[in-house]
Amino acid sequence: MTYEITYIISPAIDEAAKATLVDRFDSILKDNGAEIVNSKDWSKRRFAYEIGGFTEGTYHIVNVKADGAVAIDEFDRLAKINDAILRHMIVKREA
């Protein structure tokens, strides 16, 4: 199955910390059996409303192929408790 994961990275972290965060979450997916098709920053955007005290953030998109839901569930669990990820959304794509 193919999934598209979009998450918003806090503007409070610097570029090096952002790169480390993206690598960490890409690794979480890979280590749990998913294949990353691509992982890239979309753009820095202004929010329609304040999220966690911020008015903008960097949107990052990851396209993933995963047989089971283990990698997706683990990504979801860890994204919820990470302060640098303001919001995330996982969408199952039609094949």
Contacts in CASP RR format, 6 or more apart in sequence:
PFRMAT RR
TARGET T0000
AUTHOR 0000-0000-0000
METHOD contacts of the structure
MODEL  1
MTYEITYIISPAIDEAAKATLVDRFDSILKDNGAEIVNSKDWSKRRFAYE
IGGFTEGTYHIVNVKADGAVAIDEFDRLAKINDAILRHMIVKREA
1 65 0 8 1.000
1 66 0 8 1.000
1 67 0 8 1.000
1 68 0 8 1.000
1 92 0 8 1.000
1 93 0 8 1.000
1 95 0 8 1.000
2 37 0 8 1.000
2 63 0 8 1.000
2 64 0 8 1.000
2 65 0 8 1.000
2 92 0 8 1.000
2 93 0 8 1.000
2 95 0 8 1.000
3 63 0 8 1.000
3 64 0 8 1.000
3 65 0 8 1.000
3 66 0 8 1.000
3 72 0 8 1.000
3 90 0 8 1.000
3 91 0 8 1.000
3 92 0 8 1.000
3 93 0 8 1.000
4 61 0 8 1.000
4 62 0 8 1.000
4 63 0 8 1.000
4 64 0 8 1.000
4 90 0 8 1.000
4 91 0 8 1.000
4 93 0 8 1.000
5 61 0 8 1.000
5 62 0 8 1.000
5 63 0 8 1.000
5 64 0 8 1.000
5 72 0 8 1.000
5 75 0 8 1.000
5 88 0 8 1.000
5 89 0 8 1.000
5 90 0 8 1.000
5 91 0 8 1.000
6 42 0 8 1.000
6 59 0 8 1.000
6 60 0 8 1.000
6 61 0 8 1.000
6 62 0 8 1.000
6 88 0 8 1.000
6 89 0 8 1.000
6 91 0 8 1.000
7 25 0 8 1.000
7 59 0 8 1.000
7 60 0 8 1.000
7 62 0 8 1.000
7 79 0 8 1.000
7 85 0 8 1.000
7 87 0 8 1.000
7 88 0 8 1.000
7 89 0 8 1.000
8 51 0 8 1.000
8 57 0 8 1.000
8 58 0 8 1.000
8 59 0 8 1.000
8 60 0 8 1.000
8 85 0 8 1.000
8 86 0 8 1.000
8 87 0 8 1.000
8 88 0 8 1.000
9 18 0 8 1.000
9 21 0 8 1.000
9 22 0 8 1.000
9 57 0 8 1.000
9 58 0 8 1.000
9 59 0 8 1.000
9 60 0 8 1.000
9 84 0 8 1.000
9 85 0 8 1.000
9 86 0 8 1.000
10 54 0 8 1.000
10 57 0 8 1.000
10 83 0 8 1.000
10 84 0 8 1.000
10 85 0 8 1.000
10 86 0 8 1.000
11 44 0 8 1.000
11 54 0 8 1.000
11 56 0 8 1.000
11 57 0 8 1.000
11 58 0 8 1.000
12 54 0 8 1.000
12 84 0 8 1.000
13 21 0 8 1.000
13 84 0 8 1.000
17 84 0 8 1.000
18 58 0 8 1.000
18 84 0 8 1.000
21 82 0 8 1.000
21 84 0 8 1.000
21 85 0 8 1.000
22 39 0 8 1.000
22 60 0 8 1.000
25 62 0 8 1.000
25 75 0 8 1.000
25 78 0 8 1.000
25 79 0 8 1.000
25 85 0 8 1.000
26 36 0 8 1.000
26 39 0 8 1.000
26 62 0 8 1.000
28 71 0 8 1.000
28 74 0 8 1.000
28 75 0 8 1.000
28 78 0 8 1.000
29 36 0 8 1.000
29 62 0 8 1.000
29 64 0 8 1.000
29 66 0 8 1.000
29 71 0 8 1.000
29 72 0 8 1.000
29 74 0 8 1.000
29 75 0 8 1.000
30 36 0 8 1.000
30 71 0 8 1.000
31 71 0 8 1.000
32 66 0 8 1.000
32 70 0 8 1.000
32 71 0 8 1.000
32 74 0 8 1.000
32 75 0 8 1.000
33 66 0 8 1.000
33 67 0 8 1.000
33 70 0 8 1.000
33 71 0 8 1.000
34 64 0 8 1.000
34 65 0 8 1.000
34 66 0 8 1.000
34 71 0 8 1.000
34 72 0 8 1.000
35 64 0 8 1.000
35 65 0 8 1.000
35 66 0 8 1.000
36 62 0 8 1.000
36 63 0 8 1.000
36 64 0 8 1.000
37 63 0 8 1.000
37 64 0 8 1.000
37 65 0 8 1.000
38 61 0 8 1.000
38 62 0 8 1.000
38 63 0 8 1.000
39 60 0 8 1.000
39 61 0 8 1.000
39 62 0 8 1.000
39 63 0 8 1.000
40 60 0 8 1.000
40 61 0 8 1.000
41 58 0 8 1.000
41 59 0 8 1.000
41 60 0 8 1.000
41 61 0 8 1.000
42 58 0 8 1.000
42 59 0 8 1.000
42 60 0 8 1.000
42 61 0 8 1.000
43 58 0 8 1.000
43 59 0 8 1.000
44 56 0 8 1.000
44 57 0 8 1.000
44 58 0 8 1.000
44 59 0 8 1.000
45 56 0 8 1.000
45 57 0 8 1.000
45 58 0 8 1.000
45 59 0 8 1.000
46 55 0 8 1.000
46 56 0 8 1.000
47 54 0 8 1.000
47 55 0 8 1.000
47 56 0 8 1.000
47 57 0 8 1.000
51 86 0 8 1.000
51 87 0 8 1.000
52 86 0 8 1.000
54 86 0 8 1.000
57 86 0 8 1.000
63 93 0 8 1.000
64 71 0 8 1.000
64 72 0 8 1.000
66 72 0 8 1.000
72 90 0 8 1.000
75 90 0 8 1.000
76 88 0 8 1.000
76 90 0 8 1.000
79 85 0 8 1.000
79 88 0 8 1.000
80 88 0 8 1.000
END
